[in-house]
Amino acid sequence: MRQAPKPEDVRSRSGLARAITLVESKRKDHQIQARDLLAKVMMDTGKAHRIGITGVPGVGKSTFIDAFGSLLISMGKKVAVLAVDPSSRRHGGSILGDKTRMDRLSVAPNAFVRPSPAGDTLGGVARKTRETLLLCEAAGYDVILVETVGVGQSETVVADMVDVFLVLMLPNAGDELQGIKKGVLEVADIIAVNKSDIDISAAKRAARHYQNALHILEPVDPSWNPPVVTISGEAEQGLEDLWDLLALHRKKTMESGSHNSRRSAQQLRWLETLIDDGLREAFASRPETAALYVDIRQKVAAGEMPASLASDVLLEQFLTTNREKV
């Protein structure tokens, strides 16, 4: 890799791309450089409107984002899209097709589209998405759209790094609650029934069902009751009204103070996650512990040792090794 980008380099598209590549690298020296860069740009972060977007495969996320992002650019916004793609479990490769499906945004001067492989992280969300988000803010992007793969627990993970979480639904999902996952509704700030141009009556009917489902759940934010709207990314219908809703959500949460408290809580949970990850890596990197782990796993799997005792033995070995090294 070329010389690590400086904070001022991040404001150019090429510099931002290089900075993200640095953050995503697994090389130790690159990680040290990435942490140094992030520390230097932190004062320029935190001002963007962070919007998470999810939906089942086929709901039209990429088409919607392309149309919605283009609308925001026409309003004078700078838009970054972080599209987390599913990785191959067999080969570790990634489809990385979102950029090609966003025809307008991929070539727009005021847009930045970054597809990144999900890897093996929880729910298919790239571990470095948070750092990438910060770099995009430091680069001066006003709106950052984080698209999830729409499978597993990726929705709740992304919801924990954005200001507002938008869930796209299909108008013809069949029975009134078919395809609705309780976990998704619990983190949804806005639900949009997409592809409503295909059958407006079905879209409105679905919207009523989703709204009824929301009534039995406690809203994410006490100052905001999640609304359900009908839109079409393909026909570009209802997108301006949706942006008005997103702006209203931002205004209300700013006024109530929940915007800042939400971000603070997210930062602390992120810190705890990084500590957990670091401890797991340290645990696995100790040769003595790793060797014992293989043997104990076999005993737990065979029912010869309870998991509680196994964890105690492994942790004691790990802590003893650390004390000896000190």
Buried (B, 14 or more C-beta within 10 A) or exposed (E): EEEBBEBEBBEEEEBBBBBBBBBBBEEEEBBEBBEEBBEBBEEBBEEBBBBBBBBBEEBBBBBBBBBBBBBBBEEEBBBBBBBBBBBEEEEEEBBBEBBEBBEEBBEBEBBBBBBBBBBEBEBBBBBBBBBBBBBBBBBBBBBBBBBBBBBBBBBBBBBBBBBBBBBBBBBEBEEEBEEBEEEBBBBBBBBBBBBBBBEBEBBBBBBEBBBEBBEEEEBBBEBBEBBBBBBBBBEBBBBEEBBEBBEEBBEBBEEBEBBEEBBEEBEEEBEEBEEEEEEEEEBEEBEEBEEBBEEBEEBBEEEEBEEEEBEEBBEEBBEEBEEEEE
